[in-house]
Amino acid sequence: MTVTPPRHRTSSARRGLWGLVLVVVLGVSTVGCSDTSDDTADPDDTTSTTASRVSSTTTSPAASAVATASSGCDAGTAVTPGTSEKTVTSGGAERQYQLIIPESYDGETPLPVVFTLHPDVIDFRVIPPLVGATDMNAEYDFITVSPGGLVDGTIPWWMAARTEPPGHDIVFFSDLLDQLEKDLCTDPSRVYATGMANGAQMASLLACQLGDRITAVAPLAGPEWPTECDGRPVPVMAFHGDKDPFVSYQDSRGDAREIADRHFWHGDIPSDVPLHEGAEQAMANWAEHNGCDPEPEVTEISPEVIRTTWAGCEADTVFFHIVGGGHTWPGRPVAGMEAVFGTTNMDIDATKLMFDFFFDHQLVP
């Protein structure tokens, strides 16, 4: 399938914001994760979801514990653990991604893949330390893949608005998964995606349009319902602060449609691309898609963290409303970020919660 890369038009204001955000977020790589074990809510409490955890296409690895093996497991290719940058050609464009191979990788044991997806205008190298993915390798063995949304021009972004046929980034992720499965020993039944802001929107779209290859997603500061998803139920755990100054909790400000218009459509938005209706409505729509009971259970984890879960689901659906939370990653404070991006909630560790959620799910035939 041939996909025409988008055109980019950027203003000096957008370039200035990009520079500001990049400088601030790069501080993540030099700021260690705070020890929140004494100050955060009980992870076991915050991760309890629904009584119905299995569906015809997603189950708990604890129940099956059988990994599937990609073709790369038989390739015998020597792979050195560590961080590297790779490219893959998709839609006629050369696309970059960062690859983090854990020390446990032996080329024979299939490992899960976790995609970490950057926000709009942020370099792809920034997101793994923000997420804390390497920290989680002490508990779970997995390969971290941080793709870049840069196609041409100078601004990285994701085409996370749903289109038919699927947009160039859905094709990119399909091509990237093909390459990863060929080059590495991966477990195609355990492929997860998280991201922040535009990266969260892209993770939401992956669950909708690439749900046959994405096991579970955890969008943060930008969960969306891409509309007209007709694929399988997909486990979703989402987080959003209601004082987010960049991606609105309540409405469409900063949504995937707006970002796609800024970088690609330039005012000529297709009439069939609907407005985002806010985080709570998006998660209610995911719950309906996942076959959940209509009335959710709402639990106050702390005065600033409200967890919503749904019962009877074919795929777990969980939402953390961060009261007063900004455009930040709960449990992962970044020095100098609060003045621009708002409050970082420290009652929960979003990374720990989402990785526990991920590794409780596996695709099955």
N, C-alpha and C positions, 0 to 999 in steps of 0.2 A: 504494500500500500504506500503510495507517495503522498506525503504531507508537506505542504508549503510552509516553511518557517515564517513566523510572524514578522511584521515590521515594528520597529521601536521608535517612538518619539518621546524624548525626555526633556523636561524643563530644568532650569537651573535649581529651582526649588526642590525637585525630586532628587537631583544629584546631591544637593546639600543635605537632605534628610538621609540619603543613603550613607554619606560620609559620616554623619553623626551617629547613626545606628551602628554602623560597622565598627567605629572606634569604641563605642560603649560595650557592644556585645563581645568584641575581641577580648575584653577583660576576663571573660569566662575562663579562657584557657589558662589564666594565671591565678584564678581564685579557686581554692579548693572547695569541695562540697562541705557545707556545714554539718556538724554532727547534730542532728535534730532528734536523736533517739529519746531524749528526755522531754522534749517540748512538742512533739507531734502526736497526733491522734494515733490510736492503735491500728497498725496496718491490717491486722486480721479483721478488725471491725469494719474498716473502710473498704475492704475488698469483698466482703460478703455481698453476693448479688442475688441471684434468683435460685429457686429450687430446681428449676428446669434448666440444665446446663448443656444438654446435648440436642443435636438435630441430625437430620439425615446427611448433612455435609460438614458439620463441625462438631468435634467431640473433645473431651479432656484427654491429654496425653497420659494422665494418671490411669485412665481406663484402658488405653490401647498400648502406649509406650512402644509403638513400632514406628521407626523413622522410615521415610521413603528416601530413595537415593537418586540424585540427578546423574546425568551421563558423565559429569566430571569426576564422579567417584571411581570410574573405571579408566580414566585417562592417564593416570600415573604422572600427572604434571606436578613438578616441584613448585611449591608455593611457600614463600618465606613469610612467617608471621610479622605483623607490624602494619604501619600505615603507608599507603601508596596512592597514587592518582592514576586513573585509567581513562580510556575513552571508548565509546561505542558509536558507530554510525547509525543514525536513525532519521528517516525522512530526508535523507540527503545532507544532513548536518552532523558534524562531529560533536558529540556531547561528552562532557566530563563527569566523573564521579570519584569520590574518595572511598577507598576500600580499607577497612580495618580488620585484619585477620588476627584472631586470638592465638595465644601461645599454644593452646590445646589442639589447634588444627593439625591433623595428620594426613589429610588427603584421602582417607578411607572411611572415616566416620562422618556421616552427613550432619551438617550443622544448620540450624535455622538462620534465616536472613532477617535483619531488622533494618528497614529504611528509615532514615532520619531526614526530614524534609525542611529546608530553610524557608524563612519568611520572604515576602516580596522585598526586593532590592538588597538582600543579604547574601554574602558569599557562602557557598555550600560547605566550606571548611569550618565555619563557625558553629554549625548546629550540633555536631557530635559532643563537644564539650559542654554546650548549654544543656543538652539532654542528659548528659552524664552516662552515655552509653558504655564507655569503657569501664566505668565504676561497676556497672551491672555484670560485667564479664566474670567478676569474682563469684557470682552466684549462678549465672547461666552462661553456657557456652553458645556463642552465636557470632555471625559475621555481620559487621555494621557496614551499611552502604549509604553514603550521603551523596545523592545525585545533584547535579547543577541544573538549574532552570534556564541558564543562559543559552540562547540559540544563536542570536546575532546581536549586534549593538553592544551596549555596555551594561545593561541592567538585567540581573537574573530575576525571573519570576516564573510562576506556574500558570498554565492555562487550565485553571480549575473550574471554570464554568462549563456546565454540561452541554455538549453539542452532539449532533448526529450528522455525519459519522463522527466517531470519537476524535477529539482534538489531538494535536501533535504530541502532547505530553503523555497521554494514555498510550499512544503507539510507542513512545520512547520507553516507558516502563515495561511494556511487553517485550521490546527488543532487549532491554537491559536484563530482564529476568532470563531470557533465552541465553544471553552471553554468560551470565553468572552460573547458570545450571551446566553450561558446557565447560567452562574454565575451572570451576571449583566443585568441591564435593559438598553440595547443599541438600537440604531437605525441603523439597517443594511443597510439602504439606504444612510447613511452618514458616510462613512468610508474613511479616508484620510491618506496619507502617505507622509512624507518628510524625508529627510536624507541628510547627507553630505558625499561627496567622495564615498567610497564603499557603504555607506548608500543611497546615491543618485542613484547609479547604481542599488541597490536592489529595491528602489522605482520605478525606470523605469521598472524593470523586473516584479514587481507586477502589474503594469498597463497593461503589455503585457499578462502575463500568469494567472493572477488572476483578470482580469478586470471585471468579473461578480460580484465581491465582493468589489472592490476598486473603490470609487466614483471619486476621483481626486488625482493627485500627484503633488509634488513640489520638484523635485531634485535640489540640490545645490552643485556646484563644482563636477559635475560628471553625468550630464544627458546623457543617452545612448539610442540608438535605438536597442532593442534586436533582431531585424530581424524576418521576417516571423510571425509577429503578425497578427493573423486572427480574433481576438476578436472585441468587440465593440470599437467605438471611445471613448477615455478617455481624459478628460480635463488635460492638462499639463501646469504648469508654472515652468520655469527653470531659474537658475542663474549660471553664471560661469565667473570667472576672467581670462583674457587672459595672466596673468603672474603667474598663479598657478604653483608652483614648484613641486607639487606632482601628481596631476591629470591634464594632459595636456589639454588645451583648443583646441589645433590645431590637435592633433593626438591621437594615441592609448596608449601613455605612461601613466601608472597607471590605465588602464581601467580594467573592470571586468574580462576580459580574462586573463590579466597578474596577477591579484590578485588570481584568481582561480588556475592558473598554479603554483604560488608560494606556495599555501597551499595544493593543492589537486592533480593536474595532474603531476607536477614535470617534465615538458618537454614533456609529452605524451598528447598533446592537441588534442582533436578530430578535424578532418579535416573540419567539418561542423560548427565550431565556428569561425565566421569572426572577423577581427580586427575592433575596433571602429574607426570611421573616423573623430572624433572631435565633439565639441559641436554644431557648426552651422549645420553640416550635419545631426547630430542626430535630431535636432529640425525640420529641413526641412522634414526629414522622418516622424516624428510624425505629422507634418502638413498634409502631404499626407495621412497618415493613418486616420487622423481625418476628411478627406474630405474637407480640406480647399482649397481656391483658390491658385494657384501656386505662384503668386507674392505677397510677404508680404509687409506690411507697416512698415517702419523703422522710429522711432522717437527718437530724441536726448533729453532725459530727463535732462541730464546735460552733460558737456564735458566728463565725465567718465562713464556715464550710457546710453547705447543704447538699446532701447526697440524695439523688433520685434514682430508684431502681424500678424495674417492671417485672412482674411475675408472669409465669406461663410462656416465656419466650422460647422461640426456636433458636435464637442466638442472643446471648447476654447483652443487655443495653443498660449502661450506667452513665449518669451525668453528675458532675461535681460543679455546683454553682458556688463560685468564690465571691462572697459578699465583700464589696469594697476592693476587690482584687483588680489590679491593673493589667497591662500588656506584659505579663511576667510569668515565669515558670514556678509554680508552687514548690517550695522546698529547696529552690536553687537560686539564692540571691546573687546578684551581680553588683559589684561596687560601682556607684555612680549612676545606676540605672533608674532609681526610683523617681528622681526629679522629672524625668522625661516620660517614663513609661508607667508610673504608678506603683502601688504597693505590691510587694511580693508576700504572699501568704506562707507562713511557716508552720501551719497546723498539720499539713500533710506533705508528703513527698510524692509529687505526681509521677516522677520517674519510677520509683519503687512500685507504686500502685499499678501503673500501666504494664510494666514488665511482668509482674505477677499475673496480671490479666492475660497478657500475650501467651505466656507459657502454660496457661491452663486451657489453651485451645489449639486444636489441630484439625486440618482438613482431612476428611475421609471420603472414599468413593461413595 
